[in-house]
Amino acid sequence: MKKLILVTLFVYCTTGLLFSQSYNNPTIATCDGVQFYCITGPLEEICVNIIVDPNDPNRDSIDHFEIDWGDNSTNTVVPGSPNPAQQTHIYNLSDFFGTCKYQKSYTIVMQTFLNDTLADPTNSAFILTFRNPPVARFAMSSNPCANEGVTFQGSVTPGGGGGLVDCPVSGVNYEVWDLGDGQYYTGSTLGYTFNNGGTYNINYCVGNVCDTVCSSGTFTVSSQPNAELIPATNNAINVFGNEYNICMDDSLEYLQLTGANSFASNSFSWSVDGPSYGWQWYPDPEAPDTNIIAMQFSRPGKYKIYLKVSNTCIADDRAEVVVNVIRVPSVSLQAQGDTCTAIKYTPIPLDTAVIYTINGIEYDSFPVILPLSNDTYFLEAVDSNFCGEVHAYDTFALRTAPNIAIAYPNDYQKFCSGSDTIQILSFPPGNWTGPASSLYTDTSGVFFIPNTAGTFEISTFRGAGVCRRADTIRIVVEVPIEVPLDTPALACLEADFTPSPFDSTLVYQINGVVQDSFPVKMNAAFGPYFITASTSNTCGIFEKSVVSSFIEPENVEIYSRDTVLCSGTDRIYLEASDTIIGFWEGDHIFKNSGGFYFDPVSPGSYLLVFVRGFDLCRRTDSITVNVVPGNAVEAGEDLAVCNTELSVQLGNASPGGFFSGFAVNGDIVDISQLALDTSYAYTYINPALPETCNRDTRSVTVYGPPTAGFSVDRDTACRGETIRVTPNAASGVVYLVDWGDGTAGPGLLQHAYSEPGTYQVNYTAFTVNPLNNEPLCTVKDDVQVEIPAEQMPGIIRFDVFPDSGCAPLTVYFNNLSPNDGRQYIWDLGNGQKYYGYNPPPVTYYDGISDTSYQVRVSMVNGCGAADFSRVIEVAPRPRAAFQVDFDEPCSGSVAELTLGSYGNPLNHTYYLSNGHQYSGSFDQPTSFQLFTGDQPDTVDIWLVSSNLCGSDTARREIVVSPPDVTALVVLPDTTRLCEGLQAQIITTSHYMPMAAVTTVCACL
């Protein structure tokens, strides 16, 4: 027999996680997830969602929801549903809208009721915050002049049309002034002094956590006038300060003056002090506002010109210049002629303003007595002033002229070279001039030495200038004469004779008879002839004689003929009419016992001459032998051609021959019939030459062109940036690139331009001729590239409003840079980009802590660029989070709440569904006790963490168990079971959190 054992189980609580559920009780949140709203009117409608966890086992047993809107209005009851409809509520903010209060909050609490009336409702809370945006306005104390103070008074008015009542700025966390000078100022009241006149844009901006609002205005600052007067033409020379000199070349001089540089002036008036009738306006100025005038001066003198300028601000201002009008100096002097008598001298014309000096002595009154003098009189006239200095000069002499004559020799004389020295006498004695090598003087007199042949003039003189007197003689010095006569002594049978060399001044005699006409007939029948040439001069008589005879010449004949030989062949025999007395002349001629021979050792054309007799009876005959080299026939150089050619001419061949070979017609080869990369031979034959040296060969090879085309990595670049060329041809090609700016050369595949412009890049690729390393097949291409000009970026700057605040922070941008079509690229700091002049408002979200967003704008225009950046500081909204830690999850045990909130929260409050409230701190956990009766109790805990940017809630549920639980199971109606049958075990425990247990018991 088996026993049925009754087991009583006692279960003790050990951990709080034992009864925690894996779902969330229904919660409430705004439809758009926003917790903070900027109000726009006295009535604001809010939409909320009720969220039911699909894992909630009670979702089908929810009876209803009840929402407390936190504004003392009637609660809203929502029927229970797994998917409740959205609920809306209108808040009456009339007591808040349009006031100086900036923030108002409502706590929305929702309770969830189950069909089980014994179950406690669960709670969910949500804190809703409304904010008033500020409105900025400002006033200005006055419209000032430059360097005068002005006060700007800013104020804040209620948002939402609250009227012009000023609000305290305590709720404003952003307040800034922008006066257009590049600086920013804070404070409600701003005192400022503008140093310069002009039109200024004023911006006063205020903001709070809701929004930033700016007020703008424009006003004008007037400047004190400043007169500035200067000549506007370059004929006025500044000599000191405001004093100028003008040189007067003509009867009238013009000057233009300008006051256009006068600062902040709108009224001009002019006046002049100076010599009467010495000036006039040209033309008359248009009173009173002409800033440029012209004057016409007709008299030299000092003039003062005054300018007065004015405007509506402060006082007038004056300026003046002094103009000295000076005539340009001039002087003239009529020449005084030389004379030999004293004179009374007065310069013509005489100018009292001119300084005159004679021989360095200054004279201020005329006439001046100038006596006869052995020296020359030098006269100088000088006139000078600021405009220059001029000089005039004159030179003249006042002397007595003495006469002089040469006494010996007193006429034309001839002397033989080397004869005795000749004394020369004059009366009275004077100065002598003549050939330095033949004329000398000593204490005994003047002498001429006839040591050099020629004609000489010797002069004596007394006095100088126009008073000089002189006498001159001529002396001829002759030398002995050498008579030339080179007439040959041997002549042929007869001749027409003329003495050689012939001199018409000589006397010629033939056989004692004087001959006065040539040529003279001579022959062998009357010879020999005695020929004499003679002449004479101061040095004596001179002659030369020769004897001339005649013989009869003999004729010659050559039997060999003109011929052509190849170099290096055997020598040839030279045959003529006389082989005994006659002989051969010429290169490469050799004689032996057999006669004369020609040896063709070197190429060339040789004249071979056979000679009989000598001198005038010499008789010759000649032949020409052309020796051609063994390679005398040249077909020309080998050719490498491109198949883009239709034909090629076989040029540069030696003359007299013809070509033979494939596809050749004359000397033209048809390239289209030749195969690529194949060498063809062509023979050149000259039939006029011996066969041993009458032919040569050459080759023609056809090659294909390189791959055409190229690409550039860019067709637009800034100067200094590299552009690269990539050829389509892979290898075996030479590249020549002309970049269009004077830079060109082989292999220049990259280049950077130094000046803006549009350039044509010319690309040439060619294969290399293997025979001469020159280009063979060539392809060309080109492309245009543009190098834009840099443009000055100007002042790149922008404002942001606000530049700090709570998230989500909507920031507005105001681009202050030039808006003239330039390209702006914005990096908004949050990963977004914007391309355009001014980006739309951007909302910046928070991080865990304060977040800095750097906003940068870059301007790209042509090839110029600039950037500017601002930093936006975004304070985070708080995020509530906490952890629950139980040592014992039973009634009376202590719960510890540990903060995990982030987003820089400042205040933390725990709200319990049992009505208790506790403060939270990061320094230590928050502890409290929880109690329940004999049934488990679900406790909701809400954590509200807040800072200046708002608040956030976090919710957790915990189940608190009774103090202890008795576990007891029994069998229904029997204590005996049979083996193999199932039996139900029934729990009678006070609390069974888990499902009933079914097991199988065996019969014992």
HUNOR-V692320 format. One record per backbone hydrogen bond with DSSP energy under -0.5 kcal/mol. NH is the residue of the N-H (numbers start at 1). CO is the residue of the C=O. If there is no record, write none. Layout:
# HUNOR-V692320
((NH/CO) (NH/CO))
This chain:
# HUNOR-V692320
((5/3) (6/4) (7/5) (8/6) (9/7) (9/967) (11/9) (11/965) (18/15) (19/16) (27/51) (29/49) (31/47) (33/30) (37/129) (39/37) (39/131) (44/91) (46/89) (48/87) (49/29) (51/27) (51/49) (52/50) (53/24) (53/51) (56/53) (59/56) (61/58) (62/59) (63/113) (64/113) (65/78) (66/111) (67/76) (68/66) (68/109) (69/67) (76/67) (77/75) (78/65) (78/76) (80/63) (84/81) (87/48) (89/46) (91/44) (91/89) (93/42) (93/91) (96/93) (97/93) (98/159) (99/96) (104/130) (106/128) (108/106) (108/126) (109/68) (109/107) (110/124) (111/66) (112/122) (113/64) (113/111) (115/61) (117/115) (119/116) (122/112) (124/110) (126/108) (128/106) (128/126) (129/35) (130/104) (131/37) (132/102) (133/131) (135/157) (137/155) (139/153) (141/151) (144/142) (146/222) (147/194) (148/145) (150/192) (152/190) (153/139) (154/152) (154/188) (155/137) (156/167) (157/135) (158/165) (159/99) (162/158) (167/156) (171/168) (172/169) (173/171) (173/207) (174/207) (176/205) (177/185) (178/203) (179/183) (185/177) (190/152) (192/150) (194/148) (195/193) (198/221) (200/219) (202/200) (202/217) (203/178) (204/215) (205/176) (206/213) (207/174) (208/211) (213/206) (215/204) (217/202) (219/200) (221/198) (222/144) (222/220) (225/313) (225/315) (226/263) (230/258) (232/256) (233/256) (236/233) (237/235) (237/245) (238/236) (239/243) (240/243) (243/240) (244/322) (245/237) (246/324) (247/235) (248/326) (249/247) (253/297) (255/295) (257/293) (258/230) (259/291) (262/259) (263/226) (265/262) (266/310) (267/310) (268/288) (269/308) (271/306) (273/304) (278/275) (280/296) (282/283) (282/294) (287/285) (288/268) (290/286) (291/289) (293/257) (294/283) (295/255) (296/280) (297/253) (298/278) (299/278) (301/325) (303/323) (304/273) (305/321) (306/271) (307/319) (308/269) (309/317) (310/267) (317/309) (319/307) (321/305) (322/242) (323/303) (324/244) (324/322) (325/301) (325/323) (326/246) (326/324) (328/248) (334/348) (337/335) (339/397) (343/370) (345/343) (345/368) (351/349) (354/351) (355/382) (356/354) (356/363) (357/380) (358/361) (359/378) (361/358) (363/356) (367/345) (368/345) (370/343) (370/368) (371/369) (373/398) (377/396) (379/394) (380/357) (381/392) (382/355) (383/390) (385/388) (388/385) (390/383) (392/381) (394/379) (396/377) (398/375) (399/339) (402/400) (405/427) (407/405) (407/425) (408/425) (413/474) (415/476) (417/478) (418/450) (419/416) (422/448) (424/446) (425/408) (427/405) (431/461) (433/459) (438/435) (439/435) (440/447) (442/445) (445/442) (446/424) (447/440) (448/422) (449/438) (450/448) (451/449) (454/477) (456/475) (458/473) (459/433) (460/471) (461/431) (462/469) (467/464) (468/465) (469/462) (471/460) (473/458) (475/456) (476/413) (477/454) (478/415) (478/476) (483/481) (486/500) (491/549) (495/522) (497/495) (497/520) (506/503) (507/534) (508/506) (508/515) (509/532) (510/513) (511/509) (511/530) (513/510) (514/512) (515/508) (519/497) (520/497) (522/495) (524/493) (526/523) (527/524) (529/548) (531/529) (531/546) (532/509) (533/544) (534/507) (535/542) (537/540) (540/537) (542/535) (544/533) (546/531) (548/529) (549/489) (551/491) (554/617) (559/575) (560/575) (563/624) (565/626) (567/628) (568/600) (569/566) (572/598) (574/596) (575/573) (577/557) (583/611) (585/609) (589/586) (590/597) (592/595) (595/592) (596/574) (597/590) (598/572) (599/588) (600/598) (601/599) (604/627) (606/604) (606/625) (608/606) (608/623) (609/585) (609/607) (610/621) (611/583) (612/619) (617/614) (618/615) (619/612) (621/610) (623/608) (625/606) (626/563) (626/624) (627/604) (627/625) (628/565) (628/626) (632/629) (634/632) (639/699) (641/701) (643/703) (645/642) (648/669) (650/667) (651/649) (654/634) (657/654) (658/685) (660/683) (664/661) (665/668) (667/665) (668/665) (669/648) (670/663) (671/646) (671/669) (672/646) (673/670) (674/671) (677/702) (678/675) (680/700) (682/698) (683/660) (684/696) (685/658) (686/694) (687/685) (689/686) (693/690) (694/691) (696/684) (698/682) (700/680) (701/639) (702/675) (702/678) (703/641) (711/726) (713/724) (717/786) (720/753) (721/718) (723/751) (725/749) (726/711) (727/725) (728/709) (734/766) (736/764) (737/745) (738/762) (739/737) (739/743) (744/742) (745/737) (747/735) (748/745) (749/747) (751/723) (753/721) (757/787) (759/757) (759/785) (761/759) (761/783) (762/738) (762/760) (763/761) (763/781) (764/736) (765/779) (766/734) (767/777) (769/774) (772/769) (773/769) (776/767) (778/776) (779/765) (781/763) (783/761) (785/759) (786/715) (787/757) (788/786) (791/861) (796/794) (797/795) (799/814) (801/812) (805/873) (807/875) (808/844) (809/844) (810/808) (811/809) (811/842) (812/801) (814/799) (816/797) (816/814) (817/797) (820/818) (823/860) (824/822) (825/858) (826/834) (827/856) (828/826) (828/832) (834/826) (836/824) (836/834) (842/811) (844/809) (844/842) (847/849) (851/874) (853/851) (853/872) (854/852) (855/853) (855/870) (856/827) (856/854) (857/868) (858/825) (859/866) (860/823) (860/858) (861/864) (863/789) (863/861) (864/861) (866/859) (868/857) (870/855) (872/853) (873/803) (873/871) (874/851) (874/872) (875/805) (875/873) (879/902) (883/898) (885/896) (887/894) (891/961) (892/930) (893/890) (895/928) (896/885) (897/926) (898/883) (898/896) (900/881) (901/881) (902/879) (903/848) (906/946) (907/946) (909/944) (910/918) (911/942) (912/916) (913/940) (915/912) (918/910) (920/908) (921/924) (926/897) (927/925) (928/895) (930/893) (937/960) (939/937) (939/958) (941/956) (942/911) (943/954) (944/909) (944/942) (945/943) (945/952) (946/907) (947/950) (950/947) (952/945) (954/943) (956/941) (958/939) (960/937) (960/958) (961/889) (961/959) (965/11) (967/9) (967/965) (968/966) (969/7) (970/986) (972/984) (973/971) (981/978) (983/999) (986/970) (986/984) (988/968) (990/966) (993/991) (999/983))
